[in-house]
């Protein structure tokens, strides 16, 4: 789970205006941080299968949001991919 300070920092960095928590850019950034945290957890707890399932769900949600951004604004998609250091 992300702490309030982490969420506020991500919203400030990727949001279009103050308090912007619902835009696709912010959602992708938040999901990316959750995925990183869950990946670290799974490196230590290899047999935590329910967390593995949760990770797969988060990755799928992020993929869907990225596809939406890519379809609507290709330049924003490339900028976001570079900022989050994602492959694709």
C-alpha angles and dihedrals in degrees: 000000000000120000122236091251091054092048092048090050093050092046090050092050100043104023122103093220139003112294093018102149101143105058117110092243092057093044092052091048092049092047090050092055091047090050091051092051093047091048090055090050091051092051088064097036106042096170097052094115097171089058090048088056091049090051091053090051092051092049090051092051091049091048090053093050091047090051089051092051091046091052094049104035118011095183091054089049093055091045092051093046090052094046093050093040094233125160121242 
